[in-house]
Amino acid sequence: MHNQNNPQQSSGPAPSDQPVASSASAMQEGGHVRVVPTSRELFLGFLGLGMTAFGGALPLAHRMVVERRRWLSEAEFVELLGLCQFLPGGNIINLSVALGMRFRGVKGALSAILGLIAVPSMVVIMLGILYEHYRNDPNIKHLFAGLAAAAAGLLVQMAIKIALPLRKNLVLAGLAAVCFVAIAWLRIPLLWTMLVMTPVSVVITAKLAEKKAAGKGGAK
């Protein structure tokens, strides 16, 4: 006779007791819990970014991607942003495409870029029509001056936040300082600065990684 009280008769939970997979899966990488977004979440995330990023999208993109949604770690965001700055086109446009491609391929890239440009495109068209009628109004000029100041403040805030991890590596901090001086003070074009400093940064980073790996091997 079958014993109904035998605890071994059930080899696993019933299908109805199994947890339902969430729309975004989580991955543990180096102590950082990274959330992998779906194409729908990429679209909605960048749609919200496009609706709220007045004057400067990169600081808000950093907050959304790293702090709120945890799609990337701080280091991953900086690396991806560096790549996007080296490519032609707007940084935030490149970032949305690269992020979508990283997680969901072509579908993710299309979802992210369409979400990013949907609302701003409509707003720009409407503002262009209004600006044609009121561009000589002094209040409109003051409005644009205020928006420019706010955008500059957001960019400075993001630059400081991204640069803070470099304080742990004086060599990379020095490379960042050289790039800043070349572009901001010496007025060297960004393209030439990147063409020269990118290979230098890659070689130095590789040498530092080899030295760190050799130090760990020697310690063992």
Contacts in CASP RR format, 6 or more apart in sequence:
PFRMAT RR
TARGET T0000
AUTHOR 0000-0000-0000
METHOD contacts of the structure
MODEL  1
MHNQNNPQQSSGPAPSDQPVASSASAMQEGGHVRVVPTSRELFLGFLGLG
MTAFGGALPLAHRMVVERRRWLSEAEFVELLGLCQFLPGGNIINLSVALG
MRFRGVKGALSAILGLIAVPSMVVIMLGILYEHYRNDPNIKHLFAGLAAA
AAGLLVQMAIKIALPLRKNLVLAGLAAVCFVAIAWLRIPLLWTMLVMTPV
SVVITAKLAEKKAAGKGGAK
2 9 0 8 1.000
3 9 0 8 1.000
23 38 0 8 1.000
23 40 0 8 1.000
23 41 0 8 1.000
24 35 0 8 1.000
24 36 0 8 1.000
24 37 0 8 1.000
24 38 0 8 1.000
24 41 0 8 1.000
25 35 0 8 1.000
25 36 0 8 1.000
26 33 0 8 1.000
26 34 0 8 1.000
26 35 0 8 1.000
26 36 0 8 1.000
27 33 0 8 1.000
27 34 0 8 1.000
27 35 0 8 1.000
27 36 0 8 1.000
28 34 0 8 1.000
29 73 0 8 1.000
32 70 0 8 1.000
32 73 0 8 1.000
33 70 0 8 1.000
34 70 0 8 1.000
34 71 0 8 1.000
34 72 0 8 1.000
34 73 0 8 1.000
34 76 0 8 1.000
35 69 0 8 1.000
35 70 0 8 1.000
35 71 0 8 1.000
36 71 0 8 1.000
36 103 0 8 1.000
37 69 0 8 1.000
37 71 0 8 1.000
37 103 0 8 1.000
37 104 0 8 1.000
38 104 0 8 1.000
39 104 0 8 1.000
39 107 0 8 1.000
39 108 0 8 1.000
39 111 0 8 1.000
40 111 0 8 1.000
41 69 0 8 1.000
42 99 0 8 1.000
42 100 0 8 1.000
42 103 0 8 1.000
42 104 0 8 1.000
42 108 0 8 1.000
42 111 0 8 1.000
42 112 0 8 1.000
43 111 0 8 1.000
43 112 0 8 1.000
43 114 0 8 1.000
43 115 0 8 1.000
44 115 0 8 1.000
45 64 0 8 1.000
45 69 0 8 1.000
45 115 0 8 1.000
46 96 0 8 1.000
46 111 0 8 1.000
46 112 0 8 1.000
46 113 0 8 1.000
46 115 0 8 1.000
46 116 0 8 1.000
47 115 0 8 1.000
47 116 0 8 1.000
47 118 0 8 1.000
47 119 0 8 1.000
48 115 0 8 1.000
48 119 0 8 1.000
49 57 0 8 1.000
49 60 0 8 1.000
49 61 0 8 1.000
49 64 0 8 1.000
49 116 0 8 1.000
50 57 0 8 1.000
50 115 0 8 1.000
50 116 0 8 1.000
50 117 0 8 1.000
50 118 0 8 1.000
50 119 0 8 1.000
50 120 0 8 1.000
51 119 0 8 1.000
52 60 0 8 1.000
53 60 0 8 1.000
53 61 0 8 1.000
53 92 0 8 1.000
54 147 0 8 1.000
54 150 0 8 1.000
54 151 0 8 1.000
55 147 0 8 1.000
55 148 0 8 1.000
55 150 0 8 1.000
55 151 0 8 1.000
55 154 0 8 1.000
56 151 0 8 1.000
56 154 0 8 1.000
56 155 0 8 1.000
57 92 0 8 1.000
58 81 0 8 1.000
58 91 0 8 1.000
58 92 0 8 1.000
58 95 0 8 1.000
58 154 0 8 1.000
58 155 0 8 1.000
58 158 0 8 1.000
59 154 0 8 1.000
59 155 0 8 1.000
59 157 0 8 1.000
59 158 0 8 1.000
60 154 0 8 1.000
61 92 0 8 1.000
61 95 0 8 1.000
62 77 0 8 1.000
62 158 0 8 1.000
62 161 0 8 1.000
62 162 0 8 1.000
65 71 0 8 1.000
65 72 0 8 1.000
65 77 0 8 1.000
65 99 0 8 1.000
66 72 0 8 1.000
66 73 0 8 1.000
66 74 0 8 1.000
66 77 0 8 1.000
71 99 0 8 1.000
71 103 0 8 1.000
72 80 0 8 1.000
72 99 0 8 1.000
74 162 0 8 1.000
74 165 0 8 1.000
75 165 0 8 1.000
77 162 0 8 1.000
78 162 0 8 1.000
78 165 0 8 1.000
80 95 0 8 1.000
80 98 0 8 1.000
80 99 0 8 1.000
80 102 0 8 1.000
81 91 0 8 1.000
81 95 0 8 1.000
81 162 0 8 1.000
83 94 0 8 1.000
83 98 0 8 1.000
84 90 0 8 1.000
84 91 0 8 1.000
84 94 0 8 1.000
84 95 0 8 1.000
84 98 0 8 1.000
85 91 0 8 1.000
85 94 0 8 1.000
85 190 0 8 1.000
85 194 0 8 1.000
86 194 0 8 1.000
86 198 0 8 1.000
87 94 0 8 1.000
92 116 0 8 1.000
93 113 0 8 1.000
93 116 0 8 1.000
93 117 0 8 1.000
96 109 0 8 1.000
96 112 0 8 1.000
96 113 0 8 1.000
96 115 0 8 1.000
96 116 0 8 1.000
97 109 0 8 1.000
97 112 0 8 1.000
97 113 0 8 1.000
98 109 0 8 1.000
99 112 0 8 1.000
100 108 0 8 1.000
100 109 0 8 1.000
100 111 0 8 1.000
100 112 0 8 1.000
101 108 0 8 1.000
101 109 0 8 1.000
104 111 0 8 1.000
131 140 0 8 1.000
134 140 0 8 1.000
163 173 0 8 1.000
163 176 0 8 1.000
166 172 0 8 1.000
166 173 0 8 1.000
166 176 0 8 1.000
167 173 0 8 1.000
169 208 0 8 1.000
171 204 0 8 1.000
171 208 0 8 1.000
172 201 0 8 1.000
172 204 0 8 1.000
172 205 0 8 1.000
175 197 0 8 1.000
175 200 0 8 1.000
175 201 0 8 1.000
175 204 0 8 1.000
178 197 0 8 1.000
179 193 0 8 1.000
179 197 0 8 1.000
182 188 0 8 1.000
182 193 0 8 1.000
182 197 0 8 1.000
183 190 0 8 1.000
183 193 0 8 1.000
END
